[in-house]
Amino acid sequence: MRWVGIAAACIVFSLSPPAQAALLVSVDKTQQQLTVTIDGAETYRWPVSTGKDGYDTPGGSFRAYRMEPVWFSTKFDDAPMPNSVFFHGGYAVHGTLEQSRLGRPVSHGCVRLSRENAQLLYDLVKKHGLANTRVVVSGAITVANMRMPEPRRDFRSVLQKTKAEARGSRAKQKIVVRYVTRQYQFDDTREQRLRRQYREAGFRW
């Protein structure tokens, strides 16, 4: 009887589904990089944009709790947030229409990825499950990884490219245009503050 019980236990164990691999998303604000680790093995490393001066991305260890394939910010001018993975309040890792700005802190607190990488991360979270996905944010933004706002002359080309890439209804395209327009307008107060930080750090304008 003892051997029968052991055999039955082995059969039950063999039929049970395998444990899901843990998905760790590590965000380094100092390096402006995101690392994806699956079951202890580093699999991907991508450039990101975290929160800019005054809109820092919260640090800590969080469990992802919500996914939205299509989302628009309710706080910042309906800014597009494709493939959002929310990890803390309204903060999420999501795709961006401003991929040329990745690698420096320019967001309002979220973690921005290229649209391709955001889609890949979204699929990974969907595969492994929110309960098995942890987001760890560390480091701090520094003057060295900050850059001044893009010159005004770049605005028209950026807007034209963004309009061409925007998909969906005309109403959504108008939202995207309004968002990009606001992003590329100079804020005199912020510009003066950044100039001062650059001078104090020994950088030349």
JOJOKA-V211987 format. One record per residue. N is the residue number from 1. SS is DSSP state (hx for helix, st for strand, lp for the rest). OMEGA is omega in radians with two decimals (none if undefined). D_LAST is the distance of its C-alpha to the last C-alpha in whole Angstrom. Layout:
BEGIN
n: [N N]
ss: [SS SS]
omega: [OMEGA OMEGA]
d_last: [D_LAST D_LAST]
END
This chain:
BEGIN
n: [1 2 3 4 5 6 7 8 9 10 11 12 13 14 15 16 17 18 19 20 21 22 23 24 25 26 27 28 29 30 31 32 33 34 35 36 37 38 39 40 41 42 43 44 45 46 47 48 49 50 51 52 53 54 55 56 57 58 59 60 61 62 63 64 65 66 67 68 69 70 71 72 73 74 75 76 77 78 79 80 81 82 83 84 85 86 87 88 89 90 91 92 93 94 95 96 97 98 99 100 101 102 103 104 105 106 107 108 109 110 111 112 113 114 115 116 117 118 119 120 121 122 123 124 125 126 127 128 129 130 131 132 133 134 135 136 137 138 139 140 141 142 143 144 145 146 147 148 149 150 151 152 153 154 155 156 157 158 159 160 161 162 163 164 165 166 167 168 169 170 171 172 173 174 175 176 177 178 179 180 181 182 183 184 185 186 187 188 189 190 191 192 193 194 195 196 197 198 199 200 201 202 203 204 205]
ss: [lp hx hx hx hx hx hx hx hx hx hx hx hx hx hx lp lp lp lp lp lp lp st st st st st st lp lp lp lp st st st st st st lp lp st st st st st st st lp st lp st lp lp lp lp lp lp lp lp st st st st lp lp st st st lp lp lp st lp lp lp lp lp lp lp st lp lp lp st st st st st lp lp st st st st st lp lp lp hx hx hx lp lp lp lp lp st lp lp lp st st st lp hx hx hx hx hx hx hx hx hx hx hx hx hx hx lp hx hx hx st st st st st st lp lp lp lp hx hx hx lp lp lp lp lp lp hx hx hx hx hx hx hx hx hx hx hx hx hx hx lp lp lp lp hx hx hx hx hx hx hx hx hx hx hx hx hx hx lp lp lp lp hx hx hx hx hx hx hx hx hx hx hx hx hx lp lp lp lp lp]
omega: [-3.13 -3.13 3.10 3.13 3.13 3.14 3.13 3.12 3.13 3.14 3.13 3.14 -3.11 -3.13 -3.11 -3.11 -3.14 3.13 3.14 3.13 3.11 -3.14 -3.13 3.11 -3.09 -3.13 3.12 -3.10 3.14 -3.12 -3.07 -3.14 3.05 3.13 3.09 3.12 -3.12 3.12 3.06 -3.11 3.10 -3.02 -3.11 3.04 -3.03 3.01 -3.14 2.93 3.08 -3.04 3.11 -3.14 -3.12 3.14 -3.02 3.05 -3.10 3.10 3.11 3.12 -3.05 3.02 3.11 -3.03 -3.12 3.11 3.11 -3.14 3.10 -3.09 3.07 -3.10 3.08 -3.07 -3.05 2.96 3.11 3.14 -3.13 -3.14 -3.10 3.10 -3.11 2.98 -3.08 -3.10 -3.13 -3.12 3.11 -3.14 -3.09 2.92 -3.06 3.11 -3.12 3.04 -3.09 -3.05 -3.13 -3.10 3.10 -3.12 3.10 -3.07 -3.11 -3.07 3.07 3.08 3.09 3.09 -3.10 3.06 2.97 -3.09 3.13 -3.13 3.10 3.10 3.13 3.12 3.13 3.14 3.11 3.12 3.12 -3.13 -3.05 3.09 3.14 -3.10 -3.11 -3.11 3.11 3.11 -3.14 -3.13 -3.11 3.11 -3.13 3.08 -3.14 3.10 -3.11 -3.12 3.02 3.07 3.14 3.10 3.13 3.11 -3.13 -3.07 -3.13 -3.01 -3.06 -3.13 3.12 -3.13 3.14 3.14 -3.11 3.12 -3.13 -3.08 -3.11 -3.14 3.11 -3.08 3.12 3.12 3.12 3.12 3.10 3.11 -3.14 -3.14 3.13 3.13 -3.12 3.13 -3.12 -3.12 -3.03 3.02 -3.13 2.97 -3.02 -3.13 -3.14 3.14 3.11 3.13 3.12 3.08 -3.13 3.12 3.12 3.12 -3.12 3.14 3.10 3.12 3.07 -3.13 none]
d_last: [83 80 79 80 77 75 75 74 71 70 70 69 66 65 65 63 59 57 54 51 48 45 42 39 35 33 29 26 23 22 22 22 26 29 32 36 39 42 45 43 42 38 38 35 31 29 25 24 22 23 22 19 18 21 23 24 26 29 30 34 37 38 41 40 42 42 41 40 40 39 37 35 33 35 32 29 30 33 30 32 32 35 36 36 37 37 37 36 37 35 32 33 32 32 31 28 27 24 24 21 19 21 20 17 18 18 22 24 26 28 27 27 28 29 32 34 33 33 37 38 37 39 42 42 42 45 47 46 46 44 47 46 42 40 36 34 30 29 26 23 19 16 13 13 15 13 10 9 12 13 13 16 17 18 20 23 23 23 25 28 28 28 31 33 33 34 37 40 41 40 39 37 35 34 33 31 29 29 27 24 24 23 21 19 19 16 17 15 16 14 11 11 12 10 7 10 10 7 8 11 11 10 7 4 0]
END
